[in-house]
Amino acid sequence: MKVLMLNGSAKKEGNTYQSLLEVGKELERQGIEYEIFQIGGQPVRDCIGCGQCNENGCVFADDKVNEFVAKAKEADGFVFGTPVYYAHPSGRILSFLDRVFYSSGRAFAFKPAASVAVARRGGCSASFDVLNKYYGICQMPVAGSTYWNMVHGCEPGEVKMDAEGLQTMRNLAKNLAWMMKCFEAGKVAGVPLPETERGNQTNFIR
């Protein structure tokens, strides 16, 4: 089993990366593989609702969205991490995930996930809340921890001084690994996934 983590920071090895790395190290101790996918510093398009999504994901292929979609189809769980720049998730991770889920949301269904927010001081709770909304709309069970999944630090590396934050990351990893193992045991035991009803789409303006 493998967890795909998304680093929503433009800084390759900043505090968001270090927080995700703490999750990853504990996942490995629990027998789960992980990969940290870097959004990087290049521009990321917004979703424009064009409806031209295809089997590869988004019709626009000039950034890493479809590369992430391909990896997501093979992953068993997810962790999305964001820095907090101005009281909410980074604009780039929201643009990125809007296009990922708009084009390929069904690739995530029934796979457990969690969010991580990193800030100098405030804005973590709001950022954490926003990222969790992707899971609710795509039938993704959410793994919790012993506190909200937030770590504090400003300069790169400062999160290593947030003992409770890193403890929260490790407990998150343990809970996520436990959920994944339970789901896998259910598959082996022949427990089917829930049958999803589709077909009704109500528009309020006609």
Backbone as a chain_set.jsonl record, in Angstrom:
{"seq": "MKVLMLNGSAKKEGNTYQSLLEVGKELERQGIEYEIFQIGGQPVRDCIGCGQCNENGCVFADDKVNEFVAKAKEADGFVFGTPVYYAHPSGRILSFLDRVFYSSGRAFAFKPAASVAVARRGGCSASFDVLNKYYGICQMPVAGSTYWNMVHGCEPGEVKMDAEGLQTMRNLAKNLAWMMKCFEAGKVAGVPLPETERGNQTNFIR", "coords": {"N": [[0.833, -1.19, 0.0], [0.321, 2.313, -0.592], [0.849, 5.752, 0.169], [0.092, 8.829, -1.242], [1.422, 11.965, -1.051], [0.883, 15.474, -1.128], [2.748, 18.305, -1.587], [1.964, 21.467, -1.105], [3.469, 23.752, -1.195], [5.621, 26.215, -2.673], [8.209, 26.014, -1.957], [10.654, 23.665, -1.962], [11.768, 22.087, 0.134], [10.77, 23.148, 2.51], [8.934, 24.105, 5.488], [6.418, 22.883, 5.193], [7.013, 20.625, 3.666], [8.751, 19.358, 5.507], [6.976, 18.714, 7.54], [5.243, 16.925, 6.244], [7.122, 14.983, 5.725], [7.599, 13.981, 8.266], [5.196, 12.66, 8.7], [5.477, 10.749, 6.674], [7.736, 9.238, 7.492], [6.738, 7.938, 9.735], [4.69, 6.479, 8.542], [6.201, 4.655, 7.058], [7.303, 3.193, 9.165], [5.041, 1.9, 9.878], [4.729, 0.137, 7.867], [3.87, 1.132, 5.414], [4.248, 2.487, 2.197], [5.357, 5.687, 0.878], [5.063, 8.743, -1.023], [6.198, 12.001, -1.641], [4.789, 14.467, -3.436], [5.79, 17.168, -5.326], [4.458, 20.315, -5.878], [5.835, 22.573, -6.675], [7.397, 25.606, -7.972], [6.442, 26.635, -10.363], [3.985, 28.278, -12.544], [0.481, 27.651, -11.892], [-2.469, 26.763, -13.41], [-5.838, 28.012, -12.951], [-8.928, 26.182, -12.481], [-11.243, 26.446, -15.074], [-13.732, 25.543, -15.549], [-14.344, 24.372, -18.04], [-15.166, 21.934, -18.932], [-13.841, 20.096, -20.514], [-12.446, 17.875, -19.689], [-10.563, 14.794, -19.768], [-9.658, 11.284, -20.235], [-7.126, 11.342, -19.203], [-7.138, 13.325, -17.371], [-7.051, 16.742, -16.746], [-7.683, 18.997, -19.487], [-5.722, 20.855, -19.976], [-2.317, 20.574, -20.144], [0.069, 21.654, -19.266], [1.27, 21.784, -16.817], [1.735, 20.139, -13.63], [-0.585, 18.752, -12.996], [-1.904, 16.534, -14.321], [0.059, 14.616, -14.133], [0.039, 14.173, -11.403], [-2.563, 13.167, -11.147], [-2.321, 10.711, -12.503], [-0.635, 9.321, -10.758], [-2.266, 9.318, -8.526], [-4.308, 7.558, -9.177], [-3.163, 5.125, -8.714], [-2.582, 5.141, -6.054], [-3.241, 4.448, -2.542], [-3.973, 5.977, -0.419], [-4.034, 9.384, 0.87], [-2.338, 12.499, 1.629], [-2.672, 15.884, 1.926], [-0.758, 18.758, 1.96], [-0.406, 22.126, 3.047], [1.101, 25.376, 3.037], [0.431, 28.292, 5.063], [-0.218, 31.352, 3.902], [-1.785, 33.653, 3.88], [-3.957, 33.431, 5.796], [-5.369, 31.306, 4.714], [-5.384, 28.288, 2.616], [-2.583, 27.899, 0.335], [-2.821, 29.634, -2.763], [-2.005, 28.223, -4.989], [-2.203, 25.476, -4.356], [-4.942, 25.194, -4.135], [-5.861, 25.868, -6.719], [-4.613, 23.809, -8.106], [-5.718, 21.442, -6.898], [-8.437, 21.863, -7.399], [-8.6, 21.436, -10.166], [-7.616, 18.824, -10.324], [-9.58, 17.338, -8.885], [-11.954, 18.11, -10.163], [-11.597, 17.046, -12.682], [-10.98, 14.352, -12.225], [-12.173, 13.145, -9.995], [-13.337, 10.67, -9.271], [-11.288, 8.884, -9.085], [-10.394, 9.032, -6.543], [-12.24, 8.08, -4.782], [-13.381, 6.437, -1.858], [-10.874, 6.135, -0.758], [-8.775, 6.662, 1.97], [-7.871, 9.804, 3.529], [-6.048, 12.795, 4.513], [-5.434, 16.127, 5.789], [-2.9, 18.665, 6.089], [-1.771, 21.567, 7.674], [0.436, 24.347, 7.727], [1.831, 26.995, 9.508], [3.135, 30.267, 10.38], [1.896, 31.43, 12.584], [-1.088, 31.963, 12.755], [-4.182, 30.901, 11.084], [-4.197, 28.258, 10.424], [-6.394, 26.564, 11.134], [-8.514, 27.38, 9.465], [-7.39, 26.844, 6.963], [-6.982, 24.074, 7.105], [-9.643, 23.249, 7.283], [-10.647, 24.006, 4.754], [-9.163, 22.374, 2.93], [-10.066, 19.86, 3.697], [-12.587, 19.734, 2.595], [-12.469, 18.751, 0.008], [-12.403, 16.02, 0.333], [-14.888, 15.303, 1.383], [-16.674, 15.62, -0.736], [-16.0, 13.67, -2.462], [-16.336, 11.085, -1.51], [-14.407, 10.209, 0.354], [-12.95, 8.765, 3.128], [-11.904, 10.355, 6.155], [-8.906, 10.669, 7.898], [-8.103, 11.236, 11.256], [-6.335, 12.886, 13.991], [-4.574, 13.449, 17.082], [-4.929, 16.066, 17.555], [-5.855, 19.06, 15.737], [-4.535, 18.85, 12.448], [-1.929, 20.459, 12.339], [1.104, 22.341, 12.118], [3.635, 24.446, 13.423], [5.788, 27.038, 12.292], [8.145, 29.333, 10.934], [10.625, 30.182, 9.49], [12.413, 27.97, 7.268], [12.649, 24.717, 8.576], [11.99, 25.325, 11.182], [9.717, 24.034, 12.088], [10.554, 21.72, 13.245], [10.94, 22.275, 15.846], [8.479, 22.32, 16.96], [7.154, 20.389, 19.027], [4.669, 19.226, 19.752], [3.234, 19.537, 17.4], [4.666, 17.872, 15.594], [4.287, 15.468, 16.883], [1.562, 15.217, 16.5], [1.573, 14.813, 13.743], [2.784, 12.284, 13.575], [0.941, 10.675, 14.942], [-1.221, 11.033, 13.265], [-0.257, 9.683, 10.984], [-0.154, 7.062, 11.966], [-2.891, 6.573, 12.421], [-3.909, 6.857, 9.828], [-2.56, 4.782, 8.514], [-3.634, 2.598, 9.909], [-6.348, 2.77, 9.139], [-6.11, 2.276, 6.376], [-5.128, -0.332, 6.389], [-7.282, -1.646, 7.557], [-9.242, -1.263, 5.592], [-8.093, -2.689, 3.517], [-8.132, -5.242, 4.632], [-10.866, -5.595, 4.683], [-11.431, -5.755, 1.953], [-10.128, -8.168, 1.322], [-11.685, -9.864, 2.819], [-13.96, -9.841, 1.389], [-15.793, -7.768, 1.599], [-17.892, -5.572, 0.018], [-17.517, -2.393, -1.738], [-19.498, 0.532, -1.004], [-22.563, 0.865, -2.822], [-22.955, 3.308, -5.193], [-25.345, 5.734, -5.751], [-26.383, 7.422, -8.631], [-27.276, 10.024, -10.997], [-29.257, 11.946, -10.395], [-29.314, 15.379, -10.591], [-29.739, 18.411, -9.434], [-30.559, 21.575, -10.536], [-30.838, 24.885, -9.432], [-31.563, 27.176, -10.698], [-33.469, 27.792, -13.494]], "CA": [[0.0, 0.0, 0.0], [1.105, 3.534, -0.754], [0.222, 7.051, 0.385], [0.594, 9.915, -2.081], [1.308, 13.24, -0.348], [1.034, 16.64, -1.99], [3.345, 19.474, -0.958], [1.409, 22.643, -1.772], [4.373, 24.896, -1.083], [6.602, 26.408, -3.743], [9.518, 25.702, -1.401], [10.79, 22.21, -2.082], [12.061, 21.425, 1.407], [10.427, 24.06, 3.597], [8.258, 23.549, 6.656], [5.342, 21.975, 4.775], [7.692, 19.378, 3.309], [9.261, 18.714, 6.72], [5.821, 18.159, 8.248], [4.836, 15.732, 5.508], [8.173, 13.988, 5.898], [7.364, 13.35, 9.564], [4.118, 11.692, 8.438], [6.014, 9.67, 5.846], [8.631, 8.365, 8.264], [5.909, 7.079, 10.577], [4.015, 5.534, 7.64], [7.156, 3.577, 6.778], [7.377, 2.34, 10.349], [3.802, 1.115, 9.902], [4.725, -0.75, 6.707], [3.201, 1.791, 4.289], [5.106, 3.318, 1.361], [4.834, 7.036, 0.64], [5.758, 9.633, -1.965], [5.83, 13.411, -1.531], [4.712, 15.07, -4.766], [6.059, 18.595, -5.211], [3.845, 21.217, -6.855], [6.928, 23.391, -7.193], [7.201, 27.046, -8.092], [5.957, 27.07, -11.661], [2.584, 28.698, -12.509], [-0.568, 26.636, -11.904], [-3.727, 27.313, -13.919], [-7.108, 27.783, -12.277], [-9.971, 25.488, -13.23], [-12.166, 27.413, -15.691], [-15.018, 24.893, -15.762], [-14.573, 24.236, -19.48], [-15.801, 20.647, -19.187], [-13.097, 19.348, -21.523], [-11.632, 16.849, -19.026], [-10.466, 13.553, -20.529], [-9.223, 10.124, -19.452], [-5.847, 11.654, -18.564], [-7.347, 14.368, -16.375], [-7.387, 18.065, -17.257], [-7.311, 19.227, -20.886], [-4.48, 21.631, -19.982], [-1.253, 19.649, -19.732], [1.323, 22.408, -19.182], [1.789, 21.768, -15.455], [1.864, 18.791, -13.068], [-1.874, 18.219, -12.562], [-2.176, 15.197, -14.854], [1.064, 13.715, -13.557], [-0.472, 13.814, -10.087], [-3.747, 12.321, -11.359], [-1.862, 9.358, -12.851], [-0.14, 8.697, -9.527], [-3.393, 9.161, -7.607], [-5.077, 6.37, -9.557], [-2.47, 3.956, -8.184], [-2.354, 5.307, -4.618], [-4.249, 3.893, -1.636], [-4.324, 6.994, 0.565], [-3.517, 10.708, 0.509], [-2.181, 13.596, 2.574], [-2.433, 17.153, 1.244], [-0.153, 19.72, 2.871], [-0.339, 23.499, 2.546], [1.534, 26.474, 3.898], [-0.558, 29.361, 5.231], [0.398, 32.643, 3.599], [-2.684, 34.754, 4.215], [-5.128, 32.923, 6.517], [-6.053, 30.228, 3.992], [-4.395, 27.503, 1.871], [-1.925, 28.596, -0.772], [-3.64, 29.679, -3.981], [-1.562, 27.226, -5.962], [-2.727, 24.146, -4.062], [-6.365, 25.196, -4.433], [-6.0, 25.773, -8.175], [-4.155, 22.466, -8.467], [-6.681, 20.428, -6.477], [-9.702, 22.076, -8.115], [-8.512, 20.777, -11.47], [-7.472, 17.388, -10.075], [-10.848, 16.725, -8.48], [-12.961, 18.369, -11.192], [-11.373, 16.162, -13.829], [-10.68, 12.954, -11.903], [-12.589, 12.902, -8.622], [-13.688, 9.278, -8.976], [-10.059, 8.129, -8.794], [-10.1, 9.189, -5.12], [-13.357, 7.577, -3.987], [-13.194, 5.375, -0.858], [-9.485, 6.082, -0.317], [-8.654, 7.569, 3.112], [-7.028, 10.975, 3.295], [-5.917, 13.76, 5.602], [-4.838, 17.404, 5.41], [-1.916, 19.233, 7.019], [-1.553, 23.001, 7.461], [1.644, 24.837, 8.398], [1.808, 28.453, 9.557], [3.961, 30.939, 11.382], [1.131, 31.646, 13.815], [-2.527, 31.736, 12.625], [-4.721, 30.532, 9.78], [-4.152, 26.805, 10.191], [-7.705, 25.926, 11.231], [-9.26, 27.693, 8.247], [-6.758, 26.13, 5.847], [-7.286, 22.677, 7.339], [-11.055, 23.076, 6.951], [-10.834, 24.118, 3.297], [-8.629, 21.19, 2.256], [-10.897, 18.691, 4.01], [-13.811, 19.736, 1.785], [-12.279, 17.906, -1.177], [-12.67, 14.626, 0.688], [-16.31, 15.09, 1.598], [-17.423, 15.59, -1.991], [-15.525, 12.542, -3.287], [-16.505, 9.818, -0.8], [-13.119, 9.837, 0.918], [-12.893, 8.777, 4.594], [-10.882, 11.278, 6.64], [-8.145, 10.226, 9.068], [-7.842, 12.293, 12.218], [-5.166, 12.724, 14.848], [-4.816, 13.818, 18.466], [-5.2, 17.501, 17.512], [-5.941, 19.419, 14.334], [-3.265, 18.538, 11.784], [-1.217, 21.703, 12.081], [2.447, 22.472, 12.663], [3.994, 25.858, 13.376], [7.16, 27.419, 11.995], [8.256, 30.396, 9.929], [11.79, 29.9, 8.659], [12.538, 26.533, 6.996], [13.244, 23.917, 9.634], [11.475, 25.666, 12.511], [8.681, 23.082, 12.525], [11.189, 20.666, 14.032], [10.884, 22.682, 17.249], [7.098, 22.187, 17.412], [7.078, 18.989, 19.461], [3.295, 18.727, 19.679], [2.858, 19.455, 15.987], [5.254, 16.675, 15.004], [3.582, 14.339, 17.496], [0.282, 15.124, 15.787], [1.852, 14.215, 12.441], [3.049, 10.853, 13.748], [-0.328, 10.024, 15.276], [-1.996, 11.028, 12.014], [0.261, 8.604, 10.144], [-0.592, 5.789, 12.553], [-4.32, 6.423, 12.183], [-4.105, 6.65, 8.4], [-2.093, 3.424, 8.213], [-4.628, 1.679, 10.473], [-7.524, 2.801, 8.271], [-5.779, 1.615, 5.114], [-5.038, -1.778, 6.646], [-8.652, -2.131, 7.774], [-9.918, -1.301, 4.288], [-7.514, -3.798, 2.765], [-8.668, -6.468, 5.231], [-12.237, -5.703, 4.221], [-11.404, -6.261, 0.57], [-9.762, -9.583, 1.374], [-12.824, -10.586, 3.394], [-15.076, -9.8, 0.455], [-16.751, -6.696, 1.882], [-17.926, -4.713, -1.164], [-17.644, -0.953, -1.557], [-20.895, 0.965, -1.081], [-23.099, 1.131, -4.153], [-23.193, 4.747, -5.311], [-26.473, 6.143, -6.58], [-26.108, 8.611, -9.448], [-28.311, 10.331, -11.971], [-30.002, 13.145, -10.033], [-28.539, 16.603, -10.469], [-30.748, 19.448, -9.366], [-30.128, 22.946, -10.723], [-31.816, 25.734, -8.759], [-31.985, 28.216, -11.629], [-33.86, 27.185, -14.775]], "C": [[0.876, 1.252, 0.0], [0.252, 4.769, -0.516], [0.904, 8.082, -0.509], [0.34, 11.225, -1.346], [1.598, 14.383, -1.304], [1.589, 17.8, -1.177], [2.89, 20.712, -1.713], [2.25, 23.885, -1.659], [5.285, 24.982, -2.295], [8.014, 26.088, -3.274], [9.666, 24.188, -1.297], [10.98, 21.516, -0.753], [11.843, 22.366, 2.582], [9.67, 23.353, 4.7], [7.103, 22.615, 6.302], [5.929, 20.62, 4.416], [8.154, 18.639, 4.562], [8.127, 18.075, 7.532], [5.323, 16.889, 7.567], [5.854, 14.612, 5.666], [8.014, 13.257, 7.232], [6.243, 12.32, 9.465], [4.676, 10.482, 7.696], [6.9, 8.706, 6.613], [7.841, 7.418, 9.164], [5.127, 6.075, 9.73], [4.934, 4.361, 7.323], [7.299, 2.645, 7.961], [6.148, 1.445, 10.476], [3.675, 0.197, 8.678], [4.039, -0.193, 5.481], [4.219, 2.631, 3.517], [4.507, 4.717, 1.222], [5.673, 7.74, -0.418], [5.269, 11.045, -1.724], [5.93, 14.031, -2.92], [4.837, 16.582, -4.615], [5.307, 19.378, -6.292], [4.916, 22.097, -7.482], [6.525, 24.848, -7.362], [6.683, 27.535, -9.416], [4.482, 27.471, -11.584], [1.625, 27.51, -12.56], [-1.862, 27.306, -12.365], [-4.877, 27.095, -12.939], [-7.967, 26.854, -13.126], [-10.916, 26.545, -13.783], [-13.513, 26.775, -16.026], [-15.351, 24.673, -17.227], [-15.233, 22.908, -19.841], [-15.091, 19.788, -20.216], [-12.159, 18.313, -20.906], [-11.634, 15.575, -19.87], [-9.934, 12.438, -19.646], [-7.893, 10.369, -18.74], [-5.984, 12.682, -17.461], [-7.781, 15.654, -17.026], [-6.91, 18.231, -18.699], [-6.018, 20.042, -20.991], [-3.363, 20.785, -19.378], [0.094, 20.352, -19.59], [1.814, 22.579, -17.749], [1.7, 20.334, -14.931], [0.538, 18.128, -12.671], [-2.092, 16.792, -13.046], [-1.144, 14.166, -14.401], [0.604, 13.249, -12.175], [-1.682, 12.893, -10.203], [-3.334, 10.884, -11.655], [-1.362, 8.622, -11.612], [-1.288, 8.423, -8.559], [-4.202, 7.908, -7.916], [-4.465, 5.099, -8.983], [-2.285, 4.007, -6.678], [-3.521, 4.742, -3.805], [-4.7, 4.881, -0.575], [-3.608, 8.291, 0.224], [-3.327, 11.593, 1.732], [-1.865, 14.841, 1.759], [-1.902, 18.154, 2.255], [-0.068, 21.1, 2.261], [0.337, 24.428, 3.54], [0.382, 27.474, 4.02], [0.156, 30.685, 4.994], [-0.483, 33.807, 4.03], [-4.019, 34.2, 4.699], [-5.924, 31.866, 5.77], [-5.013, 29.421, 3.231], [-3.752, 28.315, 0.759], [-2.817, 28.554, -2.011], [-3.278, 28.583, -4.954], [-2.123, 25.84, -5.644], [-4.23, 24.084, -4.342], [-6.616, 25.113, -5.939], [-5.661, 24.371, -8.665], [-5.234, 21.433, -8.138], [-8.052, 20.624, -7.122], [-9.69, 21.337, -9.443], [-8.361, 19.267, -11.325], [-8.822, 16.754, -9.801], [-11.955, 16.959, -9.504], [-12.828, 17.37, -12.332], [-11.355, 14.686, -13.461], [-11.104, 12.555, -10.5], [-12.85, 11.442, -8.294], [-12.46, 8.409, -8.702], [-9.732, 8.149, -7.303], [-11.135, 8.522, -4.223], [-12.941, 6.4, -3.105], [-11.736, 5.173, -0.446], [-9.302, 7.084, 0.825], [-7.644, 8.679, 2.865], [-6.985, 11.853, 4.535], [-5.265, 15.028, 5.055], [-3.886, 17.874, 6.501], [-1.739, 20.709, 6.668], [-0.376, 23.468, 8.31], [1.651, 26.362, 8.348], [2.818, 28.989, 10.55], [3.195, 31.044, 12.69], [-0.347, 31.264, 13.645], [-2.916, 31.33, 11.215], [-4.761, 29.046, 9.515], [-5.542, 26.179, 10.176], [-8.53, 26.157, 9.97], [-8.701, 26.927, 7.057], [-7.06, 24.636, 5.913], [-8.722, 22.369, 6.921], [-11.28, 23.088, 5.445], [-10.343, 22.86, 2.584], [-9.494, 19.955, 2.506], [-12.158, 18.623, 3.167], [-13.671, 18.897, 0.514], [-12.671, 16.46, -0.876], [-14.166, 14.352, 0.802], [-17.105, 14.953, 0.32], [-17.047, 14.393, -2.86], [-15.501, 11.221, -2.522], [-15.197, 9.298, -0.203], [-13.173, 9.879, 2.441], [-11.706, 9.624, 5.067], [-10.23, 10.729, 7.912], [-7.874, 11.42, 9.975], [-6.571, 12.028, 13.012], [-5.549, 13.124, 16.271], [-4.987, 15.322, 18.645], [-5.439, 17.819, 16.049], [-4.558, 19.264, 13.711], [-2.545, 19.823, 11.378], [0.142, 21.689, 12.779], [2.864, 23.927, 12.481], [5.496, 26.067, 13.141], [7.163, 28.482, 10.921], [9.418, 30.113, 8.981], [11.907, 28.392, 8.432], [13.269, 25.799, 8.108], [12.687, 24.191, 11.014], [10.394, 24.711, 12.995], [9.275, 21.966, 13.382], [11.205, 21.001, 15.525], [9.469, 22.588, 17.816], [6.842, 20.729, 17.787], [5.661, 18.429, 19.361], [2.832, 18.586, 18.236], [3.4, 18.195, 15.334], [4.641, 15.407, 15.599], [2.238, 14.12, 16.813], [0.473, 14.482, 14.419], [2.063, 12.707, 12.558], [1.768, 10.09, 14.087], [-1.262, 9.986, 14.066], [-1.562, 9.864, 11.132], [-0.186, 7.238, 10.661], [-2.062, 5.536, 12.27], [-4.624, 6.153, 10.712], [-3.692, 5.237, 8.0], [-3.099, 2.387, 8.711], [-5.875, 1.616, 9.595], [-7.262, 2.037, 6.976], [-5.711, 0.103, 5.28], [-6.419, -2.377, 6.88], [-9.404, -2.244, 6.452], [-9.402, -2.466, 3.453], [-8.023, -5.129, 3.307], [-10.117, -6.689, 4.814], [-12.332, -6.232, 2.806], [-11.118, -7.756, 0.547], [-10.927, -10.426, 1.884], [-14.057, -10.556, 2.494], [-16.128, -8.752, 0.754], [-16.76, -5.728, 0.693], [-17.954, -3.232, -0.808], [-19.127, -0.569, -1.62], [-21.319, 1.197, -2.527], [-23.496, 2.6, -4.227], [-24.358, 5.025, -6.246], [-26.125, 7.414, -7.335], [-27.303, 8.884, -10.361], [-29.084, 11.603, -11.672], [-29.05, 14.319, -9.86], [-29.507, 17.781, -10.558], [-30.103, 20.826, -9.54], [-31.219, 23.872, -10.156], [-32.291, 26.886, -9.64], [-32.294, 27.564, -12.961], [-34.39, 28.264, -15.723]], "O": [[1.997, 1.257, 0.509], [-0.904, 4.837, -0.935], [2.13, 8.193, -0.53], [-0.805, 11.566, -1.049], [2.454, 14.272, -2.182], [0.98, 18.229, -0.197], [3.361, 20.985, -2.817], [1.788, 24.975, -1.998], [5.673, 23.967, -2.871], [8.917, 25.911, -4.092], [8.885, 23.523, -0.618], [10.404, 20.451, -0.53], [12.627, 22.383, 3.531], [9.756, 22.132, 4.832], [6.837, 21.659, 7.029], [5.4, 19.584, 4.817], [7.97, 17.427, 4.669], [8.31, 17.019, 8.136], [5.019, 15.898, 8.231], [5.493, 13.437, 5.732], [8.265, 12.055, 7.318], [6.319, 11.247, 10.063], [4.385, 9.338, 8.044], [6.828, 7.494, 6.411], [8.209, 6.256, 9.34], [4.922, 4.938, 10.155], [4.5, 3.209, 7.319], [7.405, 1.431, 7.784], [6.197, 0.38, 11.091], [2.641, -0.441, 8.478], [3.659, -0.952, 4.59], [4.968, 3.401, 4.116], [3.308, 4.911, 1.42], [6.825, 7.384, -0.671], [4.065, 11.276, -1.613], [7.011, 14.109, -3.504], [4.082, 17.203, -3.868], [5.498, 19.132, -7.483], [4.9, 22.335, -8.689], [5.444, 25.261, -6.943], [6.495, 28.738, -9.592], [3.786, 27.055, -10.658], [1.916, 26.492, -13.189], [-2.298, 28.298, -11.779], [-4.891, 26.117, -12.192], [-7.769, 26.745, -14.336], [-11.345, 27.44, -13.054], [-14.34, 27.385, -16.705], [-16.513, 24.775, -17.62], [-15.796, 22.768, -20.927], [-15.681, 18.843, -20.741], [-11.178, 17.917, -21.536], [-12.589, 15.308, -20.599], [-9.774, 12.623, -18.44], [-7.571, 9.675, -17.776], [-5.047, 12.892, -16.69], [-8.759, 15.679, -17.773], [-5.878, 17.686, -19.091], [-5.298, 19.934, -21.983], [-3.46, 20.337, -18.235], [1.141, 19.731, -19.768], [2.675, 23.419, -17.485], [1.6, 19.401, -15.728], [0.545, 17.053, -12.073], [-2.436, 15.922, -12.246], [-1.45, 12.978, -14.301], [0.759, 12.081, -11.82], [-1.809, 11.939, -9.436], [-3.924, 9.944, -11.123], [-1.635, 7.435, -11.439], [-1.283, 7.413, -7.854], [-4.725, 7.267, -7.004], [-5.165, 4.105, -8.787], [-1.873, 3.014, -6.077], [-4.632, 4.582, -4.31], [-5.704, 4.651, 0.1], [-2.694, 8.309, -0.6], [-4.038, 11.469, 2.729], [-0.903, 14.856, 0.991], [-2.524, 18.378, 3.294], [0.298, 21.246, 1.094], [0.163, 24.283, 4.75], [-0.525, 27.498, 3.188], [1.018, 31.091, 5.774], [0.019, 34.832, 4.492], [-5.068, 34.454, 4.106], [-7.051, 31.559, 6.16], [-3.85, 29.823, 3.195], [-4.318, 29.306, 0.298], [-3.486, 27.554, -2.27], [-4.139, 28.068, -5.666], [-2.483, 25.1, -6.56], [-4.74, 23.037, -4.742], [-7.489, 24.367, -6.382], [-6.341, 23.821, -9.531], [-5.619, 20.641, -8.997], [-8.76, 19.647, -7.366], [-10.67, 20.683, -9.801], [-8.919, 18.511, -12.119], [-9.175, 15.746, -10.414], [-12.809, 16.092, -9.693], [-13.827, 16.904, -12.881], [-11.682, 13.844, -14.297], [-10.459, 11.711, -9.878], [-12.615, 11.011, -7.165], [-12.584, 7.317, -8.148], [-8.891, 7.377, -6.843], [-10.92, 8.413, -3.016], [-12.243, 5.489, -3.549], [-11.398, 4.15, 0.151], [-9.646, 8.254, 0.661], [-6.692, 8.52, 2.101], [-7.765, 11.684, 5.472], [-4.629, 15.01, 4.002], [-4.039, 17.532, 7.674], [-1.575, 21.058, 5.499], [-0.21, 23.046, 9.454], [1.496, 26.953, 7.28], [3.294, 28.277, 11.435], [3.739, 30.791, 13.765], [-0.82, 30.344, 14.312], [-2.116, 31.396, 10.281], [-5.298, 28.61, 8.496], [-5.843, 25.358, 9.31], [-9.172, 25.235, 9.466], [-9.46, 26.416, 6.233], [-7.358, 24.01, 4.896], [-8.984, 21.349, 6.282], [-12.029, 22.262, 4.924], [-11.042, 22.334, 1.718], [-9.637, 19.105, 1.628], [-12.747, 17.549, 3.035], [-14.668, 18.386, 0.002], [-13.209, 15.764, -1.738], [-14.65, 13.304, 0.373], [-18.109, 14.242, 0.29], [-17.694, 14.129, -3.874], [-14.722, 10.33, -2.857], [-14.916, 8.1, -0.248], [-13.423, 10.945, 3.004], [-10.639, 9.608, 4.453], [-10.913, 10.372, 8.872], [-7.465, 12.484, 9.51], [-5.833, 11.08, 12.743], [-6.731, 13.131, 16.617], [-5.169, 15.798, 19.765], [-5.251, 16.954, 15.194], [-3.542, 19.514, 14.358], [-2.559, 20.214, 10.211], [0.312, 21.119, 13.858], [2.49, 24.566, 11.498], [6.341, 25.374, 13.708], [6.264, 28.52, 10.081], [9.206, 29.836, 7.8], [11.54, 27.611, 9.31], [14.355, 26.197, 8.528], [12.881, 23.391, 11.929], [10.177, 24.593, 14.2], [8.559, 21.338, 14.163], [11.449, 20.133, 16.362], [9.274, 22.758, 19.02], [6.374, 19.938, 16.969], [5.471, 17.29, 18.934], [2.127, 17.639, 17.889], [2.68, 17.519, 14.6], [4.492, 14.398, 14.91], [1.827, 12.984, 16.576], [-0.365, 13.696, 13.98], [1.571, 11.943, 11.727], [1.539, 8.992, 13.579], [-2.001, 9.02, 13.872], [-2.401, 9.141, 10.595], [-0.554, 6.362, 9.877], [-2.447, 4.42, 11.921], [-5.48, 5.332, 10.384], [-4.394, 4.573, 7.237], [-3.383, 1.411, 8.017], [-6.399, 0.533, 9.337], [-8.095, 1.245, 6.535], [-6.176, -0.648, 4.423], [-6.693, -3.495, 6.445], [-10.122, -3.218, 6.224], [-10.169, -3.143, 2.769], [-8.315, -6.043, 2.536], [-10.548, -7.825, 4.616], [-13.196, -7.051, 2.49], [-11.782, -8.515, -0.159], [-11.132, -11.555, 1.439], [-15.075, -11.174, 2.805], [-17.239, -8.824, 0.228], [-15.731, -5.124, 0.391], [-18.365, -2.858, 0.291], [-19.922, -1.283, -2.231], [-20.532, 1.665, -3.35], [-24.285, 3.077, -3.412], [-24.354, 4.597, -7.4], [-25.629, 8.374, -6.746], [-28.217, 8.067, -10.472], [-29.527, 12.28, -12.599], [-28.1, 14.256, -9.078], [-30.024, 18.097, -11.63], [-29.208, 21.198, -8.781], [-32.405, 23.642, -10.394], [-33.317, 27.503, -9.353], [-31.452, 26.848, -13.504], [-34.772, 27.96, -16.853]]}, "num_chains": 1, "name": "protein.A"}
